[in-house]
Amino acid sequence: MPPSPRPVYLKLRDMIAAAIIDGTYPEGALLPSVRALAAEQGANPLTVAKAYQQFQLDGLVEVQRGVGMLVAPGAPARLRAAEREQFLTHEWPAIRERIDRLGVELSDLLAPFVR
């Protein structure tokens, strides 16, 4: 699979958003520092700072001087709602079209989960 043309800061943003949604970073949790996340991901600290800045602009994190960035109250629910909307309006139609084109039935999709 070819590498994604998405900018690295957006990939980092998606990764952090997923961690907030799945509870790795719940409301009030301290996010890793820019330097720590950059080292962990092998990214430039400025790139990580750009991803964090977008969360701050969106009101999903709060900055506490001397402490760091905390997940804002309501951020997991807001992110989940936004990701759901993105999926249903932009990703699902293409998936549904492919399902129809390939003649995939609901039973085909459910088969791996039915015993």
Residue pairs with C-beta under 8 A, 6 or more apart in sequence:
4 11
8 43
8 44
8 47
9 47
9 48
9 50
9 51
9 54
10 51
12 37
12 41
12 43
12 47
12 48
12 51
13 51
13 54
13 55
15 41
16 25
16 31
16 51
16 52
16 55
17 79
17 83
19 25
20 26
20 60
20 71
20 75
20 76
20 79
21 76
21 79
21 80
21 83
23 76
25 31
25 71
26 71
26 76
27 71
27 72
27 73
27 74
27 75
27 76
28 70
28 71
28 73
29 70
29 71
30 67
30 68
30 69
30 70
31 37
31 52
31 61
31 68
31 69
31 70
31 71
32 40
33 68
34 45
34 48
34 49
34 52
35 45
37 43
37 48
38 44
38 45
38 47
38 48
41 48
52 61
52 69
55 61
55 69
56 63
56 69
59 72
59 75
60 71
60 72
60 75
60 78
60 79
61 69
61 70
61 71
61 72
61 75
62 69
62 70
62 72
63 69
63 70
64 70
99 109
